[in-house]
Amino acid sequence: MGSVLIEEESGAGSSQTKGLPMRTSTLSGWARRALAIAPVFAASLFFLASTIASAATLEVGSGQMYASPCAAFAAAADGDTIEIAAQTYSGDVCRLAANQLTIRGIGGRPKIDAAGKNFQGKGTWVVDGNDTTIDNVEMLGATVPDHNGAAVRLEGNNLTMSHCYIHDNEEGLLTGAAAASSVIIEYSEFANNGYGDGQSHNMYIGHIASFTLRFSYSHHAKIGHDVKSRANHNELLYNRISDESNGTASYEVNLPNGGTSLLIGNLIQQGPKSDNSSIIAYAEEGATNPGQDLYLVNNTVVNDLGSGLFVQMAKGTMPAVLRNNIFFGGGTVTNQMTAIKEHNVTADPLLVDRAGYDYHLRAGSPCIDAGGDPGTAAGGEPLAPVDEYLQPTAMAPRTEIGAIDVGAYEFGSGASPDGGSGGASDAGAAADGGSPQMNASDGGRSSTGGSGCDLASTGRQDASAALPLLLALLLFSGFTRRKWLRAHPE
């Protein structure tokens, strides 16, 4: 009959044994437990790797398996990557049903032209799936009978758009209401969207949890707004939002239901043909979002209309924090008497080229070293600017030299005037031809950062490389556990 081993704790690091005969364990308790769960752990890793490995890369274009993006979307499973060759795809409208899709233009930027067609009266791509990434794609021509045809209409949760050029649609991006959803737009250009009725915009974000717009260029919305968001939490960071000389947008930024909103390091310009005299509107349709706190820190806001309000605040909102901003060109800073206004400059800031929209500071500017501590938001978010916008749709780190400067640019920082907010020729080129395309050779990566790549998009090949290692781990853990159990029978 085999002996029985019973251990009883009698103090730290010691035990007393009852029964016959006594055998001393060669492994500690934590090691025995680790061996016991090792097969489960290894099996879990194997399952995870198998799941990732099953995510396929679907190639679109001439001579590829799929002739059009929509054909690939219809065949896609959760987690797949769709790589679209840089061609023009006309009338290719559809629903995107799978979750965790990564859609990427390669070899340049593919052009998706709705060409008079729409999907279910909504737009070009109707995204029903969750956790979608769209990278390096140009989209135009979305129209529907209701005049709010969107290039991208989000009906699922969570969307990231990077390095995209969205122009000349009735609506650039339109999202539904989804309490848990978030939207990120980065390194992208939105231009000339809107039907012209004031009800359609470059981007219209519905009631969602959070919206982030960074390193992007939104301009020339047709009567509508360059940026409109009903999100509970908004972060507009280091963007160029403008109308230039001939734009007819209404508000440059409209946050109609308020929300905790951080506007940091932006270039915001209202043109002389603006359809509305206010530049930034906050809670104008009712202060109904959970947070009602607005923070404008280190922005350069230029009013070429010459009158009106820089920041229009509705009743029922917290005092706006307006700190280290340039408010230049005529008009009233804000209508809110309780607003916290600190270290703002309304005198001539001595911009490098106001007419050419280069808002870097010249030597002798009253903004140099004139800023104060940017502080933190009520929720603890730091408000200090860490980057600067570069034209087009890029960024560079902001380096403080001495005391912080007022406005979106630090004098003498890394962003050179030649690569900054651009000149009139830049603006015209962008309006006509869009922002530069990403190189396929660098994977759609901007020269100043912001890779459009995604871990999930590496496809079956990269994940498969890990399978032999995980198989070895699984076999080794099972072998080790069996060996130990044979040497230590109960």
N, C-alpha and C positions, 0 to 999 in steps of 0.2 A: 504494500500500500504506500503511495507517495506521501511524503511528509507535508505538513501544512504550515505555512508561514503566516503568522499574525503579528503585526507591528502595532505598538501602542505608544503614543507620544508621552515622553516623560520630561521633556525640556527641550530647549532650542538645540537643534543639531544632534539629539540623542534619541534612542528608542529602547524599549524593553521588549523581549520576544517571549511569547508563550507558545508551548507546543513542542513537539519533538520531530526531528532534531532541529536546531537553529541554523539558518543559512543567512549570510550577510548579503544584502542587496548591493550590487555594484553600481547602480545608477540612482541618482537622487529622484525625488518625487516629481520635480518639474521636468526632468529628462524623460521619465516614463510617460508622463502626460503628453510631452511633445511627440514621442514616438507613437503614442496612441492616435494622435490627431494628424500625424504627418500624411497618411494616405488621403484623408479628407481634404487637407490643405492642398496637396498636390493635385487631387482630382478637381478642386475648385479652380486652381490656376489653369489646368488643362481645359476645363469647360470655357473659361473666360477667353483663353487664346483661341479655342475653336470657334467661339462666337465672333471674335474679331476677324479671324481668318476667313470666315464665311462671307464677310463684307466684300463685295466685288467692286471692281472698277469698270464702269461701262463707258465705252468710247463712242463719241458722236462726231460725225463728219463724213466727208466724201471718202469712200472706200472703207469706212469703219462698219462695225456691226449694226450701228443705229444711224440712220440718215438724218434724224432730227432729235433735238432735245426731248420733245414730248414722247417720242417712241421709247427713249431710254427711261424717262420718268415712269411710263406705264409698266416697264419691265423691272423697275428697281424694287429692291427689298430694303428693309430697315438697315441703316448703317452703310449703304452703298455710296460710292463716289461716282459722279458723272463728270467726265472730262469732255468739254465741248471745243472742237477745233474752231479756229478763228475764221469763220465764214459768215455769210448772211443767211439767216433762216426766216423766211417770210411766211406769215400766216400760221405760225406754229404756236397755237394757244391750247392750254390744257390745265388739268388739275394735278397737283403733286400730293400723292397720298401717303407715301412712305415717311417714316420718322428718321431723324438723324441723317438726312441726306447732306452730302457736300457736293455742290455744283460749282465747277471751276472752268473758266476759259483757259485754253492753252494755245501756245503759238501765236499769241496776240489776243485781242479781245473780240470774241464772237458778237455779232449784232443780231438781236432778236427784234424783228420788225413785225408788229401785229398785222400790219397791212390790211386794215379794215375788218379783221376778224376778232372775236372775243370768245371767252369761255363762260357760258351760262350768264351772259350779260354782266360779268364782273370785271374782266380784264384779260391780261395775257397769261400770266402764271398765277393760279389760285392755289395757295399753299395751305393744304389741310393738315399736313403732317407736322410733328413737333420737332424742335431742335434742328432747324434747317440753316445751312450756311450757303450763301451765294457769293462767289468771288470772281472778280474780273470779267464782268458781263456788261454789255451795252444793251439797253432796251428802249424802244420807242414805239410810237404809233398806237397806243392803247386807247380805244374809243368804245363806248357803249351807248345804247339809247338814252340812259339816264344821265349821261354826260359826266360820269365819275369813273370812267374806265381806268383801272390801275395797271401799271406795268407789273407790279407785284402786289397781290392782295393776300394778306396773312389772315387765315382763319384758324390756324393751329396756334400752338404756343412756341415762343422763342425763335427769333430770327436774327442772324448776323449777316450783314451785307458789307463786303470789303472790295475796294478797288473797282467799284461799279460806276457806270455812266448812265444815268436815267434821265431821259429828256424827251420833250415833245409828246407827252402823254396827257390825257385828261387828269390823271392823278399819278404822281410818281410812285409812292408807296402808300397803301391804305391798309390799316389794321383794324380788326374788330375789337370788341371788349373781351378781355380775358384776365381775370384777377391775378393769375400767377405768371403771366407771360412777361418776357423782357425782349426788347429790341435794341440791337447795337448797329449803328451805321458808322463806318470808319473808312478813311482814305477814299472817299467817293464824291462824285459830283452829281447834283440834281439841278436841272436847268429847264426853263421854258415849259414846265408842266402846269396844267390848269386848263379848264374849258373857257375861262374868261367870265364866269358868272359869280366869282367870289366865294363859291362853295367847294372849290377843288383846288388842290395845293401841290407844291413840290413834294411834301411828305405830310401825311395826316395820321398821327398816332392816336389810337383810341384809348379807352379806359383800360390800361394795363398796369402792371406793377412798376416797371421801370423802363426808361428810354435813355440811351446814351448816343450822342452824336459827337464825333471827334475827328479832327484832322480832315474835315470835309468842306466842300464848297457848294453852297446852295444859293441859287440866284435866279432872278428873272422869272419868278412865278407869275403866271398871267392872272392878275387881279387878286388871286388868292394869296396865301401866306407862304413865305419861304420855308418856315418851320412851324408846324402846329402839332401840339401834343397835349393830350388829356391824361397822361400817365401820372401815377401817384408820386413818382420820383423821377426827376429829369436832371441829366448832366449834359451840358453843352460845353465842350472843352476844345479850345484851340481850333476854331473853325473860321471860315470866311463866309459871311451871310450878307448878301448885298444886292442892290438893284442897279448900281452904276448909273450911267447917264440916261438910259432909255428904258429902264425897267418900270413895271406898273404894279408891282406887288402891293398888297395891303400892309399887314404887319410883317416885319422881318422875322420876329419871333412872337408866336401867340401861344400862351399857356392858359386856355380859357377857363379851366377849373382849378387853377393854382397848382398845388403840390409842392413838396420840398424840391427846390430847383436851384441848381448851381450853374452859373454861367461864368466861366473862367477863361481868360486869355483869348477871347474871340475878337475878330474884326467884324464890326456890324455897321453897315452903311445904308442909309435911306437916300434914294435918288430924288431928283427934282420932279419926276413924274409919278411919284408914289400915289397909290389910291387911298392912302390913309395917312394922317399927319402924325400918328403915334408909331414909334419904332418897335418897342417891346410892350406887349399887353399881357397883364397878369390877372387871371380870375375874372375876366370881363363878363363871362357867362354864368358866374356864380362860384363862390369859394366853397366848393363841395368836396374837394379831395381831402384826405386825412390831414396832410400837412399844408400849411399856408405860409411857408417861409421861403423867401426869395433872396438869393445872394448873387450880386454882380461884383466880381472882383477882377481887377486888372484887365478890363476890356477896353478896346478903342472903338468908340461909337461916334460916327460922323453923320451929321444931318445935312445933306445937300438940298433938302427941301427948304431949310431955313427957318422953319417954325414948327410948332407942335410940341409933343412930349417925347422925351427919350424913354421914360419908363412910366407906363400908365398902370396904376394900381387900383384895384377895386376895393370897395368897403368889405370889412370882415377879414382882412388879411393881416398877418403880422407885419411889423415895421420892416420894410425892405432894407437889406444891408448893401449899400452902394459904397465900395471902397476901392481906391487906387484906380479909378476909371478916368479915361478921357471922354468928356462929353463936349463935342465941338461942332459948331456950325449953326448955332442959333436954336432957339426953343427953350423950353423949361425942362429941367432935369427930371422932375417927378411931380405928380399931383398929390402925393401922400405926405402930409405934414409931419408924420411921425417917423418917416424914413431916417435911417442912420446913414448919414452922408459924411464920409471921412476921406481926406487926401485925394479928392477928385480934382481934375483940372478942366476948366471950361474956357480958359484963355487959349490963344493960338499955341498949339503944342509944338509947332515947328516940325511938321511931318516932312519926310524926304520928298514926297511927290503926291500931294493930295489929289490932284486931277488925274494922276495915273494910278491911284489906289495903292500907293506904297506908303504904308503907315508906320514905317520905322522912324525913329527920332533922329533929328539932326543935332549936331553939337550946339550947345547953348539952349536946348529945349528946357522949359520950366518943369518938365516931367522927370528929368534926370535926378535920381536920389531923393525924389519928393514923396515917395510912397510911405505907407505905414505897415505895421504887422497885418498881414491878410487875415489872421485869426482862423477860427474853426466854425463850422456850422453847428446848429443846435444838437445835431445827432453825432457830433464829434468828427465829421469829415474835415480834413485840412483844406483850407481855401487858397493856399499859396500856389501860384502858377509854377509848374515844373517844365513846361514845354512852350514852344512858340509855333504858330502856323507858318507853313511854307507853301507858296503857290507853285504848282497846283496840287492840292490834296495830299499834303505831306506835313512833316513836322521836324523840329530840331529841338534839342534840349535847351532850356533857358538857364543861363548862368548869371547869377546876380553879381554885379560889380559894385561894391560899396552898398549903400542903402538901396532897397528895391525901388525901381522906377515905376512911375505911373503909366498905365496902358498895357497893351498886349505884347510890346517888345521892350526888351532891356537894351539900352544903348551899349553897343560894343559886345553884345552877346554873340553866340555862334551863328545866328540867322542873318546872313548878309542881306543888305538892301536889294541886291540884284536877284536874290532868290526868294524874296519875301512875298508881299501881297500882290506883286505883279504890276504891270503897267497897262495902259489902255489897249496895247496890242495883244497882251496876254488875255485880257478880258474878252476882246472880240474873238480871239482864236478859240477860247473856251466855249463861248456861246455858239460858235459855228461848228466846231469840230470836237468839242469835248476834251476831257482831261486825257493826259497821255496814257497809252496802253502799257500794260505790264509785259515784261519780257518772259517768254516761256523758259528761257535759259536760267532765270533766277526764280522760277517757281511762282511767278506772280508777286514777287516781293518788291515793295517800294524801295528806292535807293536810300530812303531815310527811315526805313523800318516798316513794320506792319505786314508781316508775311500773311498771305491769305491761306497758308497751308493749315491743315487740321490733323491732329493725331489720328482721327478716325479715317482720314482720307488716304492713309498710306496703303490701304488695300490689302488684298490677300497675300501678296508676296512678302511684305515685311513681317506680318504676323506669323506666317508659315515658318519663317526662319527661327522663331522661338520654340516651335513645337518639339524638335528633337530634345532640347534642353529640358523642357517640361516633362516629356515622356521619361527621360532618364531620371528626373527627380521622383516621378511617380514610382518607377520600378525600384529605385534605390531605397525609397522610404518603405515600400512594402517588404523588400528583402530584409532590410535592417530590423524592421519590427518583427518579422517571423523568426529571424535569427535570435533576437533577444528573448522572445517568448519560449523558444526551444531550450534556451540556456536557463530560463527562470520559470519553470512550470509552476502552476498554482498547486 
